[in-house]
Amino acid sequence: MVIPFMSLYLTSPVMGYSIGQAGFVFGMFGAGAFSGAFFGGRLTDKIGFYPVQLITLAGGGVMFMVLGQMKSYFLICLFTYILSFVNEAFRPANSTAIAFYSTEENRTRSYSMNRLAINLGWAIGSAIGGILASINYHLLFWVDGLTNLIAAFLMWRYLKPVGYKPKEQAHKDIVNPADSAYRDTIYLAFIFLVTLFACCFFQLFTNLSVYYKLNLYFSERFIGMLMATNGLLIVLVEMVLVYKLEGRRNNLFYIVIGISLIAIAYSMLNIFSMNHLMALVMIVVITFGEIMSMPFMNSYWIGRSKSYNRGQYAALYTMAWSAAQTFGPMLGAQLAQHNGFNILWWCVAGLSIITAVGFMRLYSKTGKKMREVNEKENKASIEFIQ
């Protein structure tokens, strides 16, 4: 609830901050997410995913409520950082848990199921959040914090620990100290491209809401409905589509298609006259871009990891999104404030196209390496038979 309305809350007459100041607060959110993801990944590899998820869910719930009470700009920035640090430490642990419970055959669908749950919450939260924001923005913080605490309680009560220990699990793989996510050059290139993509994607939940309110004069309720449409479409479509596509082509192929759709969606903001109907069409296009890219990004990183270094890979992936939360909304807000929203949307669309080309190059490079490996294996098999 809080994230899609945070920029509107900060720029509302009650708070009175500028678009640029609101963008800086999101920069602090991203900085906290970046460091929290790194810490969460390291901690997951040390003590396991269950306690990390439980602690961060409860801690995040409390911090949402505390943040809603802050009035001064300095304290808003400080507690936004702390909230984000705690919240994002949850994600590497959660990603590792999904990898533990799933198999290689259904892993993409497992992550899609998790995204289905998240986006169902996003759809409900955005719709209710739009109503609450029209009444009192502070209600968002109380309700969002309460849902975190309920989730922590339900996890503690019904989802018992499974006895997973990273060091015990590692014996299933041959431990190689060189198998570090930070030495995997292909994966680091992937992470860089994910960061660029996320910088573009996060405009959806930050500066786009402000654009709808200040430039198009949409109400909070309608903005909430648009955000709810994003989540609802993912709930209805993603699992079925991923089930049909999983394993048919390289994950990077689908990612390129998804990012291209997102570039088209941002271009629509400048090309068409954005009334209520066109805003809805734009959300539909960007949602299908999200559906075609994010589940397969998850499958890509998990496919390069092993049980004993999965926390590292998960942390780097989460850190990419966190870095984008730092720079994407903050730089986008500065660009919109000084040059206007039209320039922002052209820049975001252009960067999306550049990112799609980068993933296409990565697809070509990794595809070539895979073919070389397969040829060597086939040759070795033929020589063995002979």
C-alpha positions in Angstrom: 0.0 0.0 0.0 2.7 2.5 1.0 5.0 2.2 -2.0 2.6 3.2 -4.9 1.3 6.2 -2.8 4.5 7.3 -1.1 5.4 10.0 -3.8 1.8 11.2 -3.7 1.9 11.4 0.1 5.1 13.4 0.2 4.0 15.8 -2.5 0.5 16.2 -1.0 -0.5 19.6 0.6 -0.2 17.9 4.0 3.5 17.1 3.6 4.4 19.8 1.0 7.6 18.3 -0.4 8.7 18.7 -4.0 9.0 15.9 -6.6 12.7 16.1 -6.3 12.6 15.6 -2.5 10.2 12.7 -2.9 12.6 11.2 -5.4 15.4 11.5 -2.8 13.3 9.7 -0.2 12.9 6.8 -2.7 16.7 7.0 -3.1 17.0 6.3 0.6 14.6 3.5 0.2 16.7 2.0 -2.5 19.9 2.5 -0.5 18.4 0.6 2.5 17.2 -2.1 0.2 20.6 -2.5 -1.4 22.4 -2.9 2.0 19.6 -5.0 3.4 19.7 -7.4 0.5 23.5 -7.9 0.9 23.1 -8.5 4.7 20.1 -10.8 4.2 21.9 -12.9 1.6 24.9 -13.4 3.9 22.7 -14.1 6.9 20.7 -16.6 4.9 23.8 -18.6 4.0 24.8 -18.6 7.7 21.6 -19.4 9.6 19.1 -20.4 7.0 16.1 -18.8 5.3 13.4 -19.5 8.0 14.6 -17.2 10.8 15.6 -14.5 8.4 12.1 -14.3 6.9 10.4 -14.4 10.3 12.6 -11.6 11.8 12.3 -9.3 8.8 8.6 -9.7 8.4 8.0 -8.7 12.0 10.6 -5.9 12.0 9.2 -4.5 8.7 5.7 -4.4 10.2 6.9 -2.3 13.1 8.9 0.0 11.0 6.0 0.8 8.6 4.0 2.1 11.6 7.0 4.1 12.9 7.7 5.7 9.5 4.0 6.9 9.3 4.6 9.0 12.4 7.6 10.9 11.1 7.1 14.5 10.1 10.6 16.0 9.6 12.3 15.4 6.2 15.5 14.1 7.9 13.6 11.5 10.0 11.5 10.5 7.0 14.7 9.8 5.1 16.3 8.0 8.0 13.4 5.7 8.8 12.7 5.0 5.2 16.3 3.7 5.0 15.8 1.5 8.1 12.5 0.2 7.0 13.8 -0.7 3.6 16.9 -2.4 5.1 14.8 -4.7 7.2 12.2 -5.3 4.5 14.6 -6.2 1.7 16.7 -8.5 3.9 13.6 -10.7 3.6 13.9 -11.2 -0.2 17.2 -13.3 -0.5 15.9 -15.6 2.2 12.5 -15.9 0.5 14.1 -16.6 -2.9 16.3 -19.3 -1.3 13.3 -20.9 0.4 11.5 -21.1 -3.0 14.6 -22.8 -4.5 14.7 -25.3 -1.6 11.0 -26.3 -1.9 10.9 -26.5 -5.7 12.5 -28.8 -8.2 14.4 -27.8 -11.4 11.5 -28.8 -13.5 8.9 -26.5 -11.8 11.2 -23.7 -10.6 10.0 -21.0 -12.9 6.4 -21.9 -12.1 7.3 -21.9 -8.4 8.6 -18.3 -8.6 5.6 -17.4 -10.7 3.4 -18.8 -7.9 5.2 -16.6 -5.4 4.8 -13.6 -7.7 1.1 -14.5 -8.1 0.7 -14.2 -4.3 2.7 -10.9 -4.2 0.7 -9.4 -7.0 -2.6 -10.6 -5.6 -1.6 -8.6 -2.5 -0.5 -5.8 -4.7 -3.9 -5.7 -6.5 -5.9 -5.7 -3.2 -3.5 -3.4 -1.5 -3.5 -0.8 -4.3 -7.3 -0.8 -4.6 -7.8 -0.5 -0.9 -4.8 1.9 -0.6 -6.4 4.3 -3.1 -9.5 4.5 -0.9 -7.5 4.9 2.3 -5.3 7.6 0.7 -8.4 9.6 -0.3 -9.4 9.5 3.4 -6.1 9.8 5.2 -2.6 8.9 4.0 -1.5 7.8 7.5 -3.9 4.9 7.4 -1.7 3.3 4.7 1.3 2.9 7.1 -0.9 1.3 9.8 -2.6 -1.2 7.6 0.6 -2.1 5.6 2.5 -2.6 8.9 -0.3 -4.8 10.3 -0.3 -7.1 7.2 3.5 -7.6 7.8 2.9 -8.6 11.4 0.0 -10.9 10.4 2.2 -12.6 7.9 5.0 -13.1 10.5 2.4 -14.6 12.9 1.0 -17.0 10.3 4.5 -18.1 9.3 5.4 -18.8 13.0 2.1 -20.5 13.7 1.6 -22.7 10.5 4.9 -22.9 8.5 7.3 -24.7 10.8 11.1 -24.8 10.3 12.2 -27.6 8.0 15.7 -28.1 9.5 17.4 -26.6 6.5 21.0 -25.6 7.2 23.1 -24.2 4.3 26.3 -26.0 5.4 24.5 -29.3 5.7 22.9 -28.9 2.3 26.2 -28.1 0.7 27.4 -31.7 0.7 24.9 -32.5 -2.1 27.1 -30.3 -4.4 30.9 -30.4 -4.7 31.9 -27.3 -2.9 34.3 -25.1 -4.9 35.5 -21.9 -3.3 35.8 -20.4 -6.8 32.0 -20.8 -7.3 31.3 -17.2 -6.2 28.6 -15.1 -7.6 31.0 -12.2 -7.5 33.4 -14.0 -9.9 30.7 -15.1 -12.3 31.3 -12.6 -15.1 28.3 -13.7 -17.1 26.1 -13.3 -14.1 27.5 -9.9 -13.2 26.7 -8.7 -16.8 23.2 -10.1 -16.2 22.9 -8.2 -12.9 24.0 -4.9 -14.6 21.3 -5.3 -17.2 18.7 -6.2 -14.5 19.7 -3.0 -12.7 19.1 -0.9 -15.9 15.8 -2.6 -16.5 14.6 -2.1 -12.9 15.5 1.6 -13.0 13.0 1.9 -15.8 10.4 -0.4 -14.2 10.3 1.4 -10.9 9.1 4.6 -12.6 5.7 2.7 -12.7 5.3 2.9 -8.9 6.9 6.3 -8.2 7.0 9.0 -10.8 4.2 7.7 -12.9 1.8 8.1 -10.0 2.8 11.7 -9.6 2.5 12.3 -13.4 -1.1 10.9 -13.3 -2.0 13.1 -10.3 -0.2 16.4 -11.3 -0.4 16.4 -15.1 -3.4 14.3 -15.9 -5.4 15.1 -12.7 -6.4 11.5 -12.0 -7.9 10.8 -8.6 -6.1 8.6 -6.0 -8.9 6.1 -6.3 -8.3 5.8 -10.1 -4.5 5.6 -9.7 -5.1 2.8 -7.1 -7.3 1.0 -9.6 -4.6 1.3 -12.3 -2.0 -0.2 -9.9 -4.5 -2.9 -8.9 -5.0 -3.8 -12.6 -1.3 -4.5 -12.8 -1.5 -7.0 -10.0 -4.8 -8.5 -11.0 -3.6 -9.2 -14.6 -0.5 -11.0 -13.3 -2.7 -13.1 -11.0 -4.9 -14.1 -13.9 -2.4 -14.5 -16.7 1.2 -15.1 -15.5 0.9 -18.7 -14.2 -0.8 -20.0 -17.3 1.5 -18.2 -19.7 4.7 -19.3 -17.9 3.4 -22.9 -17.8 3.0 -22.7 -21.6 6.4 -21.1 -22.2 8.7 -22.6 -19.6 11.5 -24.7 -21.1 10.6 -24.0 -24.7 13.1 -21.3 -25.3 16.1 -19.8 -23.5 15.0 -17.6 -20.5 16.8 -14.6 -22.0 14.7 -14.8 -25.1 11.5 -14.1 -23.2 13.3 -11.4 -21.2 14.1 -9.5 -24.4 10.4 -9.6 -25.4 9.3 -8.4 -22.0 11.6 -5.4 -21.9 10.7 -4.5 -25.4 7.0 -4.3 -24.4 7.9 -2.1 -21.4 9.8 0.3 -23.8 6.6 0.5 -25.9 4.5 1.2 -22.8 6.6 4.2 -21.7 6.6 5.5 -25.3 2.8 5.5 -25.3 2.8 8.2 -22.6 4.3 10.7 -25.1 2.8 9.3 -28.4 -0.9 9.2 -27.3 -3.2 11.6 -25.6 -3.4 10.0 -22.1 -7.0 9.8 -21.1 -8.3 7.3 -18.6 -8.7 4.6 -21.3 -5.2 5.0 -22.7 -3.7 5.0 -19.2 -5.4 1.6 -18.7 -4.1 0.3 -22.0 -0.5 1.5 -21.1 -0.8 -0.4 -17.8 -1.9 -3.6 -19.6 1.1 -3.4 -22.0 3.7 -2.8 -19.2 2.1 -5.6 -17.2 2.6 -8.1 -20.0 6.2 -6.9 -20.3 6.6 -7.6 -16.6 5.0 -11.1 -17.0 7.4 -11.9 -19.9 10.5 -10.8 -18.1 10.6 -11.2 -14.4 9.7 -14.9 -13.9 12.4 -15.8 -16.4 14.9 -13.5 -14.7 14.3 -15.5 -11.5 14.9 -18.8 -13.3 18.1 -17.5 -14.9 19.8 -16.6 -11.6 18.7 -19.7 -9.8 20.0 -21.8 -12.7 23.5 -20.5 -12.2 23.7 -21.1 -8.4 24.3 -24.1 -6.2 22.9 -24.9 -2.8 25.9 -23.5 -0.9 26.1 -20.2 -2.7 22.5 -19.5 -3.5 22.3 -16.8 -0.9 25.1 -14.9 -2.8 23.3 -15.1 -6.1 19.9 -14.2 -4.5 21.6 -11.2 -2.7 23.2 -9.9 -5.9 19.8 -10.2 -7.7 18.0 -8.4 -4.9 20.8 -5.8 -4.7 20.3 -5.0 -8.4 16.7 -4.2 -7.8 17.7 -2.2 -4.7 20.2 -0.2 -6.5 17.6 0.6 -9.1 15.2 1.7 -6.3 18.0 4.1 -5.2 18.8 5.7 -8.6 15.8 5.1 -10.8 13.1 7.1 -9.0 15.5 9.6 -7.7 17.1 10.5 -11.0 13.7 10.2 -12.7 12.2 12.7 -10.3 15.0 15.2 -10.9 14.7 14.8 -14.6 10.9 15.4 -14.4 11.2 18.4 -12.1 13.8 20.2 -14.3 13.0 19.0 -17.8 9.4 17.8 -17.7 7.7 14.4 -17.7 7.9 14.1 -21.5 11.7 14.0 -21.5 11.6 11.5 -18.6 9.4 9.1 -20.6 11.5 9.3 -23.7 14.7 8.6 -21.6 13.1 5.7 -19.8 11.8 4.2 -23.1 15.2 4.6 -24.7 17.0 3.0 -21.8 14.6 0.1 -21.9 15.5 -0.4 -25.6 19.2 -0.3 -24.8 18.6 -2.9 -22.0 16.7 -5.2 -24.3 19.6 -5.1 -26.8 22.0 -5.9 -24.0 20.0 -9.0 -23.0 19.9 -9.9 -26.7 23.7 -9.8 -26.8 23.9 -11.8 -23.6 21.5 -14.4 -25.1 23.7 -14.7 -28.2 26.9 -15.0 -26.2 25.6 -17.6 -23.7 23.8 -19.5 -26.5 27.1 -19.8 -28.4 28.9 -21.1 -25.3 26.1 -23.7 -24.6 26.4 -24.9 -28.2 30.2 -25.3 -27.8 29.8 -27.2 -24.6 27.2 -29.5 -26.1 29.4 -30.2 -29.1 32.3 -31.1 -26.8 30.1 -33.4 -24.8 28.8 -35.1 -28.0 32.3 -35.5 -29.4 33.5 -37.0 -26.1 30.5 -39.4 -26.1 31.2 -40.6 -29.6 34.9 -41.1 -28.8 33.9 -43.1 -25.7 31.6 -45.4 -27.7 34.2 -45.9 -30.4 
